[in-house]
C-alpha cells in the first residue's frame, strides 16, 4: 500500500480516537513536542526509523517516552503501541505531523508557516491571520522561520496554498524570462 495513504489513515484514526476520548489537546501537544524534538535529535529520528531487527519496536516507544520526559498520555501511549504491533513506528513522525494538522483543522484552526528574512512584524502576522480568517473562516497558527537567502519579502505556506512574495522568487522569474528570450534570439 502507498506510504502516504497509510500515514493518512493512521493520522485520521488518531484524530477520531482523541475526539472520542476528549484528550485531543493533550495528545496534540505531545505530538507537537515530539515533532520539535526530531529535528534537534537526529539520532532519535534515526533510531525510530531503524528496522525492527536493529532497534526493537518496544525500545522505540521507550525512546519516544523518554523524549517527552517520561510523561506520555495514555492515549498517545496506546497509539504508539498500535504502531508497534503493526510495524509502523518508522512512520511515526509523518503520522504525528499529519495528525496535528488534521486535529487542528477539525477544531477550525489551520496551520501555516511564514518564512521571512528577519522576524516579521506583528502587523504582518495579524494581516495574514485576518486574510486566512476571511477566506477560509478558520483561525490560523503561524510558525515563523527566518531565512536570509530570501533577500526580502516572505513566503507564506498555508497547507495546500503557497504565497511566495520573496525577492529571491522574483529574481528567479526575471532570470527565467531572460533565458527564454535568449533562446528565441539564438
PyMOL commands that set and color helices and strands:
alter all, ss='L'
color gray80, all
select helices_A, chain A and resi 3-21+24-40+42-49+57-67+74-85+89-106+122-136+148-150+167-185
alter helices_A, ss='H'
color red, helices_A
select strands_A, chain A and resi 109-116+139-146+153-158+161-166
alter strands_A, ss='S'
color yellow, strands_A
deselect
rebuild
show_as cartoon
